[in-house]
Amino acid sequence: MTAATRTIVTSAIRADLTISPGVKEKMLRYLTNPHEEPEMRLFSERQAALVLGVSVPTIARMKRDGELKTRKIRGTSKITAESIYALTK
């Protein structure tokens, strides 16, 4: 895909109000790296809050309640993309 095509498609995705934020994030990420496995991507609480359209304290509650799966990376808890995308379907 050419850079110009990528720019046009990215603009269209961002402008479409019918696409949920989580799906937009997934589509835009695929445009930049089509070989990336979404299940391998990890999000911070702030990033997850932006994708899901909720507050950071809500993300903390969702983690505590088991709605979001996490992985520990060097002592830091990261949220799996798989668990975020499961909530956006």
N, C-alpha and C positions, 0 to 999 in steps of 0.2 A: 504494500500500500504506500502510496506517495505521501509526503508530508502535507501537501495541499488537501488531499482526500481526508487524511486523518484530522486536519483542522476543521474541515466542513462537518464531518460526522460528529466530532467532539462538540461543536457548537450546537448542532441539532439535538444531541442527547441532553446537553445542559439546558436548552430552552424548552424541552418537552415537559410540561407540568404533569402529564399523566404517568410518567415513570417515577416509581418510588426512589427515594435517595439511595437505598441499598442497592437496588438494581442498577441505578446510574453509576454508582461507584464501581460495581463489578464490570459493567460495559466499558467504562473509561479505562479501567485498569487493563482489561483485555486488549484494548487498542494499542497500549504502549508495550505490553508484553504478552502476546497470545499464547505463550507456552507455560506461563505461570499457573501453578495449581492453586485455586482459591483456598483450598483446605489448608495449605501450607502458610498462608499469610496470617500474620498476627497483628492485632490492633491494640493501641493503648486505650484507656478508659475514655479519654477525650475524643479520639478518633471514632470509637464505637458510638459515642453519644451523637456525634455529627451524622454518622451514617443512619442511625435509627431515629434521629430527631427527638432525642430525649436529653435530660440533664445528666451530668456526671454522677451526682448522687443516685439517680435512678439506675445507672449502669452498675454502680457499686451494689445496690440492692439486688439487681438481677443476677449478678455474680454470686452473691451470698445465698440467694434463693435457688441457685442451680439452673437458672434459665439460660445463662451464658457459660460456655465451657472456657476454661483458661489453661494456660501452660506456663510453667515457671521457667524463666530465662534469666539465669544468674541472679536469682533472688527477686526478680520483678515478675509480677503476674501480668500476662498478656492474654487478650481475648482472641479466640480462634475465629477466623472468617466464616468457617462453616456454621458456627452457632449463630453468628449475626445474620447470615443469609437465610438460615432456617426461619428466623423471625420475620423476614421481609417477604416471604412467599405467600 
